[in-house]
Amino acid sequence: QVQLVESGGGLVQPGGSLRLSCAASGSIFTIYAMGWYRQAPGKQRELVATITSGGSTVYADSVKGRFTISRDNAKNTVYLQMNSLNAEDTAVYYCNARTPYAWWGQGTQVTVSS
């Protein structure tokens, strides 16, 4: 199994920045991709960004140019640098790790508000 621990969420003003972290443990060598998803109130969970073990990235159109996903394989940690945040980014952000099974963190709240 894989365990995911997220951190870095919180309250930020519009235009501000946050960096989310997700540390993986357990059967980490079976992970071939990690990513971030988010779910806003009343909406379905959506992909934000993913990164493979080889470094290939995918971003949602809504965050391209503002968010950057990165991974430190030595630390088994994936990061999401979020810049130019706006109210539409307010959501619970979930870390994901892909093996033959999809593992999920508990989620961390990101609130963008004045």
Secondary structure by P-SEA (a helix, b strand, c coil): cbbbbbcccccccccbbbbbbbbbccccccccccccccccccccccccccccccbbbbbcccccccbbbbbcccccbbbbbbcccccccccbbbbbbbccbbbbccbbbbbbcc
